[in-house]
Amino acid sequence: MSWRIFQRWFNIAPSKDTKYITDNRGEKFWIHWYDRFERAVELHVSNRGHWIGVINLLREEDNSLTLADITVFERYKLRGRGLGSSMMSELISWAKQNKFKEIWGFIKPHDGTTTEYLREWYKQQGFEVYEATPGKYQILLEFNDKNDE
């Protein structure tokens, strides 16, 4: 039996030390951090040998992170299980560990989400949500010593 088939059937970790997050049902999803280019960082999430979600970030010169995208791919029917929140929690932990000062970005709905839903979702994740221009919203999560206590 090939390793790939075994991994898909039993959701085995891709390697011995692979970290994971869980959804609200307790299922494991394997995480992989990639530094793609000088400034680009990606968090890939996999399950049963399939890449099911991603967070795309840019490192800025002022030691902040720009959140370009966070997605749980619709085709795997995993939305609504808390994966986005688990992915965001992993991102926040990683950013604190790597001593970034903040995560910021703009809300841009896609794949059936709405601006209203995303505004509330980001607030639940600890972000401040600002109306940058009429109808366009910016998100910001600042880190300081109090956050690390």
BATISE-113182 format. One record per residue: residue in one letter; x, y, z of N, C-alpha, C, O, CB in turn. Coordinates in steps of 0.05 Angstrom, whole numbers, plus 5000, padded with zeros to 4 digits. Glycine has a CB too. Layout:
BEGIN
AXYZXYZXYZXYZXYZ...
% end
This chain:
BEGIN
M501749765000500050005000501850255000503750265015498150005025S501250444983502850684982502350865007500150855018502350844956W504451015014504251195037501951395033500551455052506851335042R501651505009499651705003496851595008495151735020499951804974I496351355000493651225005493251185035491151245045493450954989F495351085048495151045077494551305092492951315110497850925088Q495951525083495551785095492651885091491451985109497451995083R491551845067488751925062486751775078484851885088488151895032W487151515080485251345095485251415124483151425137485751055091F487551455136487851475165488651755175489051785199489751275174N488951945157489752215164492352215181492452345202487452355179I494252075171496852055184498452315179498252435158498451805174A500052395199501652635196503552605172504652395168503252695222P503952825157505852815134508752745142510152625127505753075119S509552835166512152765177511952745207509952835219514352965168K513952635220513852575248513252815266511752795285516452455257D514453055259514253285276512253495266512353725274516853415279T510453415248508553615237506553705258505353535272507053485213K506253965261504354085280501554065267501254035243505054375287Y499554085284496854075274495054275289495654355311495753795276I492754335277490554475289488154285288488254085274489954755275T486054355303483654185302481254355295481254595300483254035329D479254225284476654365280474954325304475854205324475254255254N472454415303470654395326469654115331468154065350468354585323R470453925314469753645318472153485328471853245333468753515291G474453625332476853485342478553355320480453225327476053285362E477853385295479353265273481953425269481953665271477753255247K484153285264486753405260487153505231486353375212489053205268F488353735229489153855204492053945206492754085225487254095196W493653855188496553885190497354155179496354245158497953665174I499154295193500054565184502954565175504654415186499654765207H503454725155506054755143506555045138505055175123506254585117W508755155149509455435144511555445122513455285122510555575170Y511155625103513055655081513855955078512056125078511755555054D516455995076517456265068517956245039519956125030520056345085R516156355023516356314994518456494981520056404965513656374981F518456744988520256944976521257105000520757045023518857124955E522657314994523857485014521657585034522057595058525257715002R519357665023517257775040514757605044513257645062516358045028A514357405027511857255027512057015046514156875047511257144999V509956975062509756755081507056625076505056765072510156845111E506956355077504456215073504156005095506055865103504256085046L501755965105500955745122499155565106497055655097499555845149H500055325101498355135086497154935107498554865126500054975065V494754855102493354675120492454435103491354465082490954805134S493154195113492353955097490953755115491153765140494853825085N489453575102487953365116487653135096486753175073485153475126R488352905105488152665089489452695061488452605041485152595085G491852825062493452845038492553065019493653094997493452595024H490453225027489453445010490053715023489753745047486453415005W490853905007491254175016488554305017487154334997493254334996I487654375042484854465045484554765052482254865052483554305067G486754895058486555175065489255315065491355185065485255215093V489155585065491655735064491356005076489156125076492555765035I493456115088493656395096496056505081498256395082493956425127N495656725067497856865053498457125067496657275073497056915023L501057175072501957405086504257535072505757415056502657335115L504657795078507057935069508458055094507158175110506358155049R511058015096512658145117513158435107514058475085515257995122E512658625124513158905118515658995131516558875151510759085126E516859205120519359315131519159425160521159435174520459535113D516759495168516359605195515759385215514759435237514059805195N516359125208515858895225512958835231512258735252517358935252S511258905211508458825213507958615191509558565174506559075209L505658485193504758285173502258395160500358485173504258015186T502158375134499758435119498358175112499557995099500358595092L495958145121494357905115493157945088491358105084492157855137A494057785069493057805041490557635037488757715022495257735021D490557395050488257215046488256995067490356915076488357095017I485956915075485556675091483156525079481056645076485056745122T483656275072481556125058481455835067483555705069482056135028V479055735071478555445073477155385047474955485042476855365100F478355215031477355165004474555035005474154835019479254984989E472755144991469955064990469554774981467854634991468355254973R471254684962470754424950470954194970469953974964472854384928Y472154234993472354015012470154015033470053845051474954035027K468254205031465854215048466654215078465454065094464053985042L468654375085469554385113468954645127469754685150472554335114R467654825113466955085125464955055147463254865147465955285104G465055235167463255225189464155035211462654985230460455135179R466554935209467554745229469754865246471154725261468654495216G470155135245472055265261474955265251476755335265472055155288L475355175226478055155216479255435211481655475217478055005190G477755615201478755895197479656005224481756135225476656065185S478155965245478856065271481455935281483156065293476556025291S481655675277484055525285486455615269488655645281483655225282M486055665244488255765227489156045237491556095239487355785197M487256215243487856485252489256475279491156625284485356655254S488456295297489656265323492656185319494356275333488156055340E493155995300495855915294497456145284499856175291495855675274L496356305266497656535255498456735277500656835278495956675234I496556795295497056985317499356875335501057035342494457025333S499256625342501356505358504056525344506056605356500756215364W504156465318506556475303507656765301510056815304506156365274A505856955297506657235295507857335322509857475322504257415287K506557265344507657335370510357205375512257335385505657255393Q510556955369513056805373515356935356517656935365512756505365N514657035333516657155315516857455319518157595303516057095286K515657555340515857835349515058045328516258255326518657885357F512857985313511758185296510058375313509058305333509958055273K509858625304508458825320505458835315503958925332509659105315E504658745291501758755285501158585260502958525244500859045281I498658525257497558405232495358585223493658665238496458105237W495458655198493358835187492658745159494058595146494259125187G490358845149489458785122486858915117485859075132489258475118F485658845094483058945086481158715083481958495076483259115060I478658765089476558565086475658565057474758775046474158615105K475958335044475058305016473558035014474757825012477458314996P470958045015469357795014469757644988470057774967466457855019H469757384990469757214966468656944974468256884997472557184953D468156774954467056504959464556504976464156324992469156334972G462756694971460156694985460056835012457856845024459356414988T462256935022462157075047461357365042461357455020464957075062T460557495064459657775062461457955079462757855097456657805070T461458205073462958405089462058395118463658405136462758685077E459458385122458358385149459258145165460158165188455258395149Y459157905152460057665166463057685173463857625195459657415148L464757785154467557805159468258015180470157975195469057865133R466758225180467258435201466958305229468658345246465358675198E464758165233464258035258466357815264467257785287461457915259W467057655244468957435247471657545256472857435275469257275221Y472657755243475257865251475057985279477057965294476058085231K472858105287472558205314472757965334474057995355469858355318Q471557745328471657505345474457405348475157285368469857285335Q476157445328478957355328480757555343483157505346479957315300G479657775352481157975367482058215352483458385362483557845378F481258235326482058465310480258705315477958675322482058395280E481358945311479759185310478959215280480659165262481359435321V476559305275475559335248474859635244473359745259473059155242Y476059755224475660035218474560065190475159915172478360195221E472860275187471960335160473960535149474060765156468960465160A475660435130477860595119476760805100477561035101479860415104T474960725083473460905065470660795064470260565072474760925036P468760945056465960845056465760565043466260535019464161045042G464860375059464460105049466959925048466759685041463260115022K469260035054471759875054472859875083473260075095473860005035Y473359625092474159585120477059485122477859305107472259405133Q478459595142481159505149481059355175479459425193483159745150I482759155178483059005203485759055215487759095200482458705199L485959055241488559095255488558945281486758955297488959395259L490758795285491258665310494058745319496058655306490958355308E494258905339496858995349497758825372496158745389496759295357F500358765373501558615395503158795412504458985402503358375384N503058745438504758895457505458705479504558475479503359155468D506858795499507758615521505358505536505558285546509558775540K503158655538500858555553499558315539498558135553498758785555N499758305512498658075497500157815503499157595501498658125467D502757845511504357615514504357495543505557295548507157675507E502957635560502857545588501057305592500657205614501957765607
% end
